[in-house]
Amino acid sequence: MRFKRRIDDPGPVSESDYTERQFWSAYRAAYEEALSRCSTWEAPWHVIPSDHKWVLNLVVSHIAVETLEGLKMRFPEPRVDIDEIRRRYHTAAAQGLDP
């Protein structure tokens, strides 16, 4: 179907478009094998539909959020006393000093 659309389309069509068509099943099988061998638990590959940009963005965002949440990261303990710094800032500001 896609090839027929390309033939009917006045855009550029090369001879290799036709000659390579016979190998499409082999190319597809090699592609699927590459995906299955390269995708690991630590570095998964995702097949994402790109027909609609909003769907692509939604799926990628969902994967990113799930991945980040799965890392179970925590903020480090602060090395400064932010409440003390805030108090000193407001005290200086109340006295008209440039904090």
Secondary structure, DSSP 8 states (H G I E B T S, - for coil): -HHHHHHHSSS---HHHHHGGGGHHHHHHHHHHHHHHH--SSS-------SSHHHHHHHHHHHHHHHHHHTT------SS-HHHHHHHHHHHHHTT---
